[in-house]
Every structure is written in C-alpha cells, then in structure tokens.
Amino acid sequence: MTYTVISYKEKRFKGIEQSIEWKPISKKTQKDIKEFERVANSFPNVKKDNYFKLHPVPFNDDLKYNIWKSREGHITVLINSKKQNLYILETAAD
C-alpha cells in the first residue's frame, strides 16, 4: 500500500485536471478510502508517522476521483481542485 499527496502550481495542475475524466466521489468510494486508511494505519510505521493525520483526504465537494486497475493492483487518484492536490492510493493485488 502506498499513499502519496502531491501539490502542484496552478498551470501544471490545470493540465492534469483537464487531461483526465474525473468522477464525483460516491458513498462507496468514500467507504473504500476509509478502509484503505484503516488498513494502512494498522502498519506500525504509519501509526508512528501519523501520515494520514498530517495529510488527510479532504472529503468535500471539490474532491473527485478516478481509478486505474490492473492485475498488479489498483490506483485510486483523488483530485482536490481548491487545494490543487492529488491524493494517490495504491494497493497491490491479493
């Protein structure tokens, strides 16, 4: 599991924002994100670093997402237009 937060300057962010078809966050997606966070927080190094507390996923109207799946796992990318951030949640396949 990997969780990454990336901040962009406005010009670069607009290019990313416009190049992907983003979907509104659904209740199921919110549930999946919270489950990702719960599982990730079970790892001692994640608990120690408090990474999710320092960089939480902001559930608000500005948040949209897209998911890419493969045999190796899947990546959920969340975009927050107001903060110009991407939140990347990567999970390996079982």
VMD Tcl script that draws the C-alpha trace (Angstrom):
set ca {
  {0.00 0.00 0.00}
  {1.20 3.46 -0.85}
  {-0.32 6.84 -0.05}
  {1.07 9.95 -1.71}
  {-0.04 13.57 -1.67}
  {1.21 15.84 -4.46}
  {0.74 19.62 -4.62}
  {1.00 21.45 -7.93}
  {1.38 25.00 -9.11}
  {-1.70 26.29 -10.90}
  {-0.51 25.95 -14.52}
  {0.63 22.32 -14.15}
  {-2.42 21.43 -12.06}
  {-4.85 22.73 -14.69}
  {-3.23 20.46 -17.29}
  {-3.68 17.40 -15.08}
  {-7.18 18.42 -14.10}
  {-8.26 18.78 -17.73}
  {-6.49 15.69 -19.12}
  {-8.43 13.13 -17.05}
  {-12.15 12.48 -16.76}
  {-12.81 12.92 -13.03}
  {-15.87 11.45 -11.31}
  {-17.73 12.79 -8.26}
  {-16.99 10.92 -5.02}
  {-19.65 8.34 -4.21}
  {-20.51 6.81 -0.83}
  {-18.81 3.58 -1.94}
  {-15.62 5.44 -2.89}
  {-15.63 7.22 0.48}
  {-16.03 3.85 2.20}
  {-13.15 2.36 0.16}
  {-10.88 5.30 1.04}
  {-11.68 4.98 4.75}
  {-10.96 1.24 4.55}
  {-7.62 1.95 2.84}
  {-6.77 4.36 5.65}
  {-7.83 1.84 8.33}
  {-5.66 -0.92 6.85}
  {-2.71 1.40 6.27}
  {-2.94 2.66 9.86}
  {-2.53 -0.90 11.10}
  {1.12 -0.81 10.00}
  {3.36 0.35 12.89}
  {5.40 2.81 10.81}
  {2.24 4.51 9.50}
  {0.83 4.84 13.02}
  {4.13 6.28 14.24}
  {4.38 8.84 11.44}
  {0.70 9.92 11.69}
  {0.80 10.46 7.91}
  {-2.97 10.36 7.44}
  {-3.46 12.82 10.29}
  {-0.92 15.20 8.77}
  {-2.26 14.78 5.21}
  {-5.91 13.68 5.40}
  {-8.06 13.12 2.35}
  {-10.45 16.12 2.39}
  {-13.97 14.82 1.79}
  {-15.75 17.82 0.32}
  {-17.45 18.95 -2.88}
  {-14.10 19.80 -4.50}
  {-12.96 16.16 -4.37}
  {-13.23 13.97 -7.47}
  {-11.55 10.68 -8.40}
  {-10.52 8.13 -10.99}
  {-9.39 4.52 -10.60}
  {-6.94 2.54 -12.71}
  {-6.91 -1.25 -12.29}
  {-4.51 -3.93 -13.46}
  {-3.52 -7.46 -12.49}
  {-0.89 -5.99 -10.15}
  {-3.44 -3.95 -8.17}
  {-5.22 -0.64 -8.49}
  {-4.58 3.04 -8.03}
  {-7.21 5.48 -6.84}
  {-6.34 9.08 -7.64}
  {-8.29 11.83 -5.93}
  {-8.14 15.44 -7.04}
  {-8.95 18.48 -4.93}
  {-9.31 21.50 -7.22}
  {-9.44 24.02 -4.40}
  {-6.13 22.91 -2.84}
  {-4.56 21.85 -6.18}
  {-3.59 18.47 -4.70}
  {-3.63 14.89 -5.90}
  {-4.08 12.08 -3.37}
  {-2.81 8.75 -4.68}
  {-3.84 5.50 -3.00}
  {-2.10 2.45 -4.44}
  {-2.98 -1.11 -3.48}
  {-1.26 -4.28 -4.70}
  {-3.40 -7.20 -5.87}
  {-4.01 -10.03 -3.42}
}
mol new
graphics top color blue
foreach p $ca { graphics top sphere $p radius 0.5 }
foreach p [lrange $ca 0 end-1] q [lrange $ca 1 end] { graphics top cylinder $p $q radius 0.2 }
display resetview
